[in-house]
Amino acid sequence: LSIIHPELFTAAQRSFEISKSKNPESSAVFAWPCCFSAMSVICNRLTPEHKDRRTDRFWYDFLTSAGHHKEATFKTSGIGYSFDYAPGTMIALCAADIFHEVDSWYGFDRICIAHFMRKSVMKARDLLIPAASTLDQFTAQMDKEFLVNYSKILCKR
């Protein structure tokens, strides 16, 4: 998150600092493992086409595929792309703005671990709601040599 949306990452870190200062006795706040304000685990279940409503349209959710299934497809009908969603795959998605689903899988157990931010958490801490990340913010995090080589590849297309 710090790479693809630095402002959201900074706001999330600030949110946890506020939570820790307001709840110094809470072991849960200090044990929380990541910058996202919420996680959800979906096991052996189809996820019908939907948008996530409790987040912001410019924020990224991170969806991780786990389990022992052999084949699954992550579909984004709103933008017309499908992705292989094998165990170990992680997808960053603006889930409030893009319809997405997993309508089938083959094999054994399928698990999705979804990490996301709740807009209500930011508002409760009087934090500014970060806007969309920009290409400049994203590329500022990249190695300069990689950017030069990547731009050469793009120019050949």
Disulfide bonds with the S-S distance in Angstrom:
none
